[in-house]
Amino acid sequence: MVDLAALPDPPGSPVRVQGAKEVSDEGSMMGKTGETAATKKAPPSRVSMVDLAAPPDPLGSPVIVQGAKEVYDEGSMMGKTGETAVTKKAPPSWVSVAQDRKCLKKYDVEISTKEGAMAEQIEQMGGQIENYQKKLEELQDKYTGQVRECSDLTCRLDSTEALKNLNQNSKMLASTNEELKKSQYAMKEKYFIISEQKKSGRENKLSADNRKVVDNYQAELSEQISNMFSMVASCLSQQNAQIYGVNKLSQSRLEAHNKAILEMKKKFLASGDETTSSLFDELHNALTSHQGEMVLFARELRQKFHTTMEQTHEMSEYISSFFQKLMEESKNAENRVAEANDNQLNSIIDFQKTHGPDSFRGGHRHD
């Protein structure tokens, strides 16, 4: 059955007739099994028997009948297998159909041009997204390099006064981390087109790495400070032990000398005139020997005292030089951190100037 809403074809255009069992032409009818073909000059009541699958063709185009066994033209029968063509007279309304087809072709051309322009815009947006992603990766590489440099510089601080500097540096590092987090959050808002999950994962990873670096640095610094305290305490204990040993040895020598003098006095008083000379000689020899021993002992004490003084002087010089180097390194670290912060702020300001909120909004709308 024919769809009555379909338009008739122009004259001379091929008509495809499928699935028809019988076709009638102006009252003449011939039964035929399979698929048959008939001319389009049947009255309107007979056209309902034909299934028109193809849209109407332009004026003057032939009518193609596929799968037809026989063709009829105004009641006359012409047997023809395959595809046959018959002409038909087009009513005046078919001219508008051709015009509509031309308009459709123009519309298709306009749509194709618009699609090409949209494809070019999409490619441009893809290039902009790649450039933004590269810039973001460069900024994150700079951030990681600066964090590593700060951690390398702070690892050299290993003294008692370095705790204060460490606290200051940790506070500065925390402030820089907060500023960096704020800047990264602003960049995240501006570059909403880039996947936020990867970016947030990188930020979390960087913050975790920074925490690990700070914790490791604090542990190493505490170990170094404890080692310094233990070394100074051991040096002081050794020095005190040496001084105590020297005092004890000198006291024992003095006691022995006093005992020897008392014994000599007793012997001298107990002996007579005959033995005075021999006792005097013995006393003189004993005194000379004791004097030599005391001289040697005093020399040893002097040498030990000089060595201890030199050691303490060297230790004090080493500690003072170490503290000076530590202060210089801390100042350099503070200067480098300040420079890094200034550079980061300048780069963020330049980036905000070059890529304002209007570009972000436009990119979001395109997305």
C-alpha positions in Angstrom: 0.0 0.0 0.0 1.2 3.6 -0.8 1.8 6.2 1.9 -0.7 8.9 0.9 1.5 11.6 2.6 4.3 11.0 0.0 4.6 13.4 -3.0 4.2 12.1 -6.5 7.3 11.9 -8.7 7.9 14.4 -11.6 7.2 13.2 -15.2 9.7 10.8 -16.7 11.3 9.9 -13.4 11.8 6.2 -12.6 9.3 4.7 -10.1 10.3 1.7 -7.9 7.4 -0.6 -7.3 8.1 -3.4 -4.7 5.9 -6.1 -3.3 2.9 -5.6 -5.7 0.9 -8.6 -6.8 -1.4 -6.9 -9.4 -1.3 -3.5 -11.2 -4.2 -1.9 -12.9 -4.0 1.0 -15.6 -7.2 3.0 -16.3 -9.5 0.1 -15.7 -7.4 -2.6 -17.4 -6.0 -5.2 -14.9 -3.7 -8.2 -15.4 -2.9 -10.6 -12.6 0.8 -11.4 -12.3 2.7 -13.2 -9.5 6.0 -11.7 -8.1 6.8 -8.0 -8.7 5.0 -6.1 -11.5 5.4 -2.5 -12.9 2.7 0.0 -14.2 2.7 3.5 -15.5 1.9 6.4 -13.2 -1.1 7.6 -15.2 -3.6 5.7 -13.1 -6.4 7.7 -11.4 -5.9 8.7 -7.8 -8.0 5.8 -6.6 -5.6 3.3 -8.3 -2.4 5.0 -7.1 -2.9 3.7 -3.6 -2.0 0.2 -4.8 1.6 1.3 -5.6 4.4 1.5 -2.9 6.6 4.5 -3.7 9.9 4.0 -1.8 12.0 6.7 -3.5 11.5 10.5 -3.0 10.2 12.6 -5.9 12.8 13.2 -8.7 13.3 16.5 -10.7 11.2 17.3 -13.7 11.8 15.2 -16.8 13.6 12.3 -15.1 12.7 8.8 -16.1 10.6 6.5 -13.9 12.6 3.3 -13.0 10.5 0.2 -12.1 12.6 -2.5 -10.5 11.7 -6.1 -10.2 8.8 -5.8 -12.7 7.7 -8.7 -14.9 5.5 -6.6 -17.3 5.0 -2.9 -18.1 1.7 -1.3 -19.1 1.3 2.1 -20.8 -2.3 3.5 -21.0 -3.9 0.1 -21.2 -1.4 -1.3 -23.8 0.8 -4.1 -22.4 4.5 -4.3 -23.1 6.3 -7.3 -21.6 9.7 -6.4 -20.2 11.8 -8.0 -17.6 14.4 -6.2 -15.4 14.2 -2.3 -15.2 11.9 -0.4 -17.6 11.3 3.4 -17.9 8.1 5.2 -18.8 7.4 8.9 -18.9 4.7 10.7 -17.1 3.3 14.1 -17.2 4.3 16.2 -14.2 1.8 18.5 -12.5 3.0 22.1 -11.9 3.5 21.4 -8.2 6.7 19.4 -8.8 8.7 22.5 -9.7 8.6 23.5 -6.0 10.0 20.0 -5.2 13.1 20.6 -7.3 13.5 24.0 -5.7 13.2 22.4 -2.3 16.0 20.0 -3.2 18.2 22.8 -4.3 17.6 24.5 -1.0 18.4 21.3 0.8 21.7 21.0 -1.2 22.6 24.5 -0.2 21.7 23.8 3.4 23.9 20.7 3.3 26.8 22.8 1.9 26.4 25.4 4.7 26.2 22.7 7.3 29.5 21.1 5.9 31.3 24.5 6.0 30.1 25.1 9.6 31.2 21.6 10.6 34.7 22.3 9.1 34.9 25.6 11.0 33.8 23.9 14.2 36.5 21.2 13.6 39.2 23.9 13.2 38.0 25.5 16.4 38.2 22.2 18.2 41.7 21.6 16.9 42.8 25.1 18.1 41.3 24.4 21.6 43.2 21.1 21.7 46.5 23.0 21.0 45.7 25.6 23.7 45.0 22.8 26.2 48.3 21.1 25.3 50.2 24.4 25.8 48.5 25.0 29.1 49.4 21.5 30.3 53.0 22.0 29.3 53.2 25.3 31.2 51.7 23.6 34.2 54.2 20.8 34.1 57.1 23.4 33.8 55.8 25.2 36.9 55.5 22.0 38.8 59.1 21.0 37.8 60.3 24.4 39.0 58.4 23.9 42.3 60.0 20.4 42.8 63.5 21.8 42.0 63.1 24.6 44.5 61.8 22.3 47.2 64.8 20.0 46.6 67.2 22.9 46.8 65.6 24.1 50.1 65.9 20.6 51.5 69.5 20.2 50.5 70.4 23.6 52.1 68.5 22.9 55.3 70.1 19.4 55.7 73.4 21.2 56.6 72.1 22.8 59.8 73.2 20.5 62.7 73.8 22.6 65.8 72.0 23.9 68.9 71.3 27.4 67.5 70.1 25.8 64.3 66.9 24.8 66.0 65.7 28.4 66.0 66.7 28.8 62.4 65.1 25.5 61.6 61.8 26.7 63.2 62.0 29.9 61.1 62.8 27.9 58.0 60.0 25.5 58.7 57.6 28.4 59.2 58.8 30.0 56.0 58.5 26.6 54.2 55.0 26.2 55.6 54.1 29.7 54.4 55.6 29.0 51.0 53.7 25.7 50.9 50.5 27.5 51.7 51.2 30.1 49.1 52.0 27.4 46.6 48.8 25.6 47.5 46.8 28.8 47.1 48.5 29.4 43.7 47.9 25.9 42.6 44.2 26.2 43.7 43.9 29.3 41.6 45.6 27.6 38.7 43.2 24.7 39.1 40.3 27.1 38.9 41.7 28.7 35.8 42.6 25.5 34.1 39.4 23.6 34.8 39.6 22.0 31.4 42.6 19.9 32.5 41.7 16.8 34.5 41.5 17.8 38.1 42.0 14.3 39.4 45.6 14.0 38.0 46.4 17.5 39.2 45.1 16.9 42.7 47.0 13.6 42.9 50.2 15.4 42.0 49.6 18.1 44.6 48.9 15.5 47.3 52.1 13.7 46.3 54.2 16.8 46.4 52.8 17.8 49.8 53.5 14.3 51.1 57.0 14.4 49.8 57.6 17.8 51.4 56.3 16.5 54.7 58.7 13.5 54.4 61.6 15.8 53.6 60.9 18.0 56.6 60.5 15.1 59.0 63.7 13.5 57.7 65.6 16.8 58.1 64.3 17.3 61.6 65.4 13.7 62.6 68.8 14.2 61.1 69.3 17.6 62.7 68.2 16.2 66.1 70.7 13.3 65.7 73.5 15.7 64.8 72.8 18.0 67.7 72.7 15.0 70.1 76.1 13.9 68.7 77.5 17.3 69.2 76.3 17.5 72.8 77.7 14.0 73.5 81.1 14.9 71.9 81.3 18.2 73.9 80.4 16.3 77.1 82.9 13.6 76.5 85.7 16.2 75.8 84.8 18.0 79.1 84.7 14.7 81.0 88.1 13.7 79.6 89.5 17.1 80.5 88.1 17.0 84.0 89.5 13.5 84.4 92.9 14.6 83.3 92.9 17.6 85.7 91.7 15.4 88.5 94.5 12.9 87.8 97.1 15.6 87.7 95.9 17.0 91.0 95.9 13.6 92.6 99.4 12.8 91.3 100.8 16.2 92.5 99.2 15.6 95.9 100.7 12.1 96.1 104.1 13.5 95.1 103.9 16.3 97.8 102.9 13.8 100.4 105.8 11.5 99.5 108.2 14.4 99.5 107.0 15.5 103.0 107.3 12.0 104.3 110.8 11.7 103.0 111.8 15.0 104.6 110.4 13.9 107.9 112.2 10.6 107.8 115.4 12.4 106.9 114.9 14.8 109.9 114.3 11.9 112.2 117.4 10.1 110.9 119.5 13.2 111.1 118.5 13.9 114.7 118.9 10.3 115.8 122.4 9.9 114.3 125.4 11.6 115.7 128.1 13.8 114.3 129.7 10.9 112.6 126.8 10.1 110.4 125.8 13.7 109.7 127.9 13.9 106.6 126.5 10.6 105.2 123.0 11.6 106.1 123.5 15.0 104.5 124.8 13.4 101.4 121.8 11.0 101.3 119.5 13.9 101.9 121.1 15.9 99.2 120.9 13.0 96.8 117.3 12.3 97.7 116.4 16.0 97.3 118.1 16.2 94.0 116.3 13.1 92.8 113.0 14.4 94.1 113.8 17.8 92.5 114.5 16.1 89.1 111.3 14.1 89.4 109.3 17.2 90.3 110.9 19.0 87.4 109.9 16.2 85.0 106.5 16.0 86.6 106.0 19.8 86.3 107.2 19.6 82.6 104.7 16.8 82.0 102.0 18.7 83.7 102.9 21.8 81.6 102.9 19.8 78.4 99.5 18.2 79.3 98.1 21.6 80.2 99.3 23.1 76.9 97.9 20.1 75.0 94.6 20.4 76.8 94.6 24.2 76.2 95.4 23.7 72.5 92.6 21.1 72.2 90.1 23.3 74.0 91.2 26.3 71.8 90.9 24.2 68.6 87.6 22.9 69.7 86.3 26.4 70.5 87.6 27.7 67.1 86.0 24.7 65.3 82.7 25.4 67.1 82.9 29.1 66.4 83.7 28.5 62.7 81.0 25.9 62.5 78.5 28.3 64.0 79.6 31.0 61.6 79.3 28.7 58.6 75.9 27.6 59.9 74.7 31.2 60.2 76.0 32.0 56.7 74.3 28.9 55.3 71.1 29.8 57.1 71.2 33.3 55.7 71.9 32.0 52.2 69.0 29.6 52.6 66.7 32.4 53.7 67.9 34.5 50.7 67.4 31.7 48.3 63.9 30.9 49.7 63.0 34.6 49.4 64.3 34.7 45.9 62.4 31.5 45.0 59.2 32.9 46.5 59.6 36.2 44.6 60.2 34.3 41.4 57.2 32.2 42.0 55.0 35.1 42.8 56.3 37.0 39.7 55.7 34.0 37.5 52.2 33.6 38.9 51.4 37.3 38.4 52.7 37.2 34.8 50.7 34.0 34.2 47.5 35.7 35.6 48.1 38.7 33.4 48.6 36.7 30.3 45.7 34.3 31.0 43.0 36.2 32.7 39.6 34.9 33.9 38.0 35.7 30.5 40.2 33.2 28.7 39.2 30.6 31.4 35.5 31.3 31.0 35.8 31.1 27.2 37.7 27.8 27.3 35.1 26.4 29.7 32.3 27.4 27.4 34.0 25.7 24.5 34.6 22.7 26.5 
